[in-house]
Amino acid sequence: MNARFRTMYFLLGLLLFTTTGCSIQSKAEHQPLDLEGPVTVQVNSFAGDVTVRGIDPRTGARPHVAVTRESSHGIRRYDKAREAMDSISWSARIDRGDRGPILIVDVVSTAPSSTGVRADVVVAVPIVDGLSVHTTKGDIEVDEVSGPVELVTTDGSVELLSDQALRGPLKILTSEGDVNVRLQAGTSGELDFMAKDGRVGLYVRAGQMRVKPGTSNDSCRGQLGDSTEPLIIRTTHGVIRFTVKHNPKPHGIFHMD
């Protein structure tokens, strides 16, 4: 290797070294759950991705919560990164409500700043019957749900897939991210979608859909079926894709059928 290429690779390595800084990640911390049947899930996290999915115990999968803590700081600041990661704590408990058991997962950080600090959460339960997720700077992914759904994040995308028709209201709020919702035929409600500086795509292949005045490229108001439950979705600088059909989960690129 000649001197020119040695110099080029040295400079490239130096650039990567000085820009990536110090990042550390914990091993996933697991808490098994003694749950059978439907459960309402509530996740409140200061920052990070949240994944919630329904599982089939016949496959050998077991209900659990898993949390992975992570911290990223500047170069030569390993001690600060470790201190920030150690500031993250979490808990999971089961309460009782009108609908049955409620799984509550709380993730907090006592770090002076949340910059570069996050925790990714995975929740797996037999049947998700009602769901509330609040996080920041992270994506939300949901696989299989019924009942009321509220998903709120910032700087993240949201994906909601379910082979069940949605029962109860739906609220999805995010910014700087796409929203992809794919639900079973029989889903019904009053649509109120807005994608500021983005666009809205409807792919309703089952059920009666009536589009109301005021619908445009970046917003949609309409009636799906005969339910009066509100279906509200908001994002900025992103795309909303809303699909209702039989066998809704399989999809092509960019969730387009």
C-alpha positions, 0 to 999 in steps of 0.5 A: 500500500503506497503512502497516499492510501495509507494517509487516506485510511489513517484520516478516515479512521481518525474521522470515525474515531473522533465522531462516534464518541463513546457508546455503551449498552447493557445486556437485555434485562428480563422480567418474566410475567405470570399472565394468561389471557387478555391484559391491558398494557401501559408503558411509560418511558423517558426515551427509546423504542417500545415494542409490544406484541401478543404471543402464542404460548403454544409456540413456547414463547413466554410472557415477559418484559425486556429492557436494554439501557444505552448511553452515548457520550463524547470521545474519552467520556466512558465514565460519563456514559456509564454514569448516565446509563446507570441512572436508568431504572425500570419497573414492571408490575401488574395491577387490577382494573375494570377490564382485568389485569393491567401491566404497567412498565415505567422507565425513568432516568435521573441523568441531568440531561436525556441527550444520548440516554435511552432504554429500549423496551420489549413487552410480550403478553398473551393478548393485548387488550388495551394499550397505552405507550408514551415515549420520546426519541424512539419508534413504537411497534405493535403486533396484535392488539384489541381495545383502546390504543394510545401511542405517543412518541417524538422523533420516531415512527409508529407501526401497528399491525393486527389481525383483529378488528380494532375495538375502542378509540385509537390515538397515534401522535408522533413527529418526524416519523411515518405511521403505518397502521394495518388492521383487520376487516371490521375495524370501524370509527371516525377517521381524523388524520393529519400529516403536517408537511407530509401526506396521508394514504388510505387503503381500505379494502374491506368495509364501507368508507365515506370521505368527508369534506376537508380531506386533502393530500395531507389530511383525511376526515371520514367515516369507516363503518358505523362506529363513532369511536375516534381514530386519530393520527397525527405526524409531522414530516412523515407519511400516514398509511392506513390499511384495512383488509382481510389478512392485513399483516403481509405487505409490500415495500413502504406498506403499499398493497 
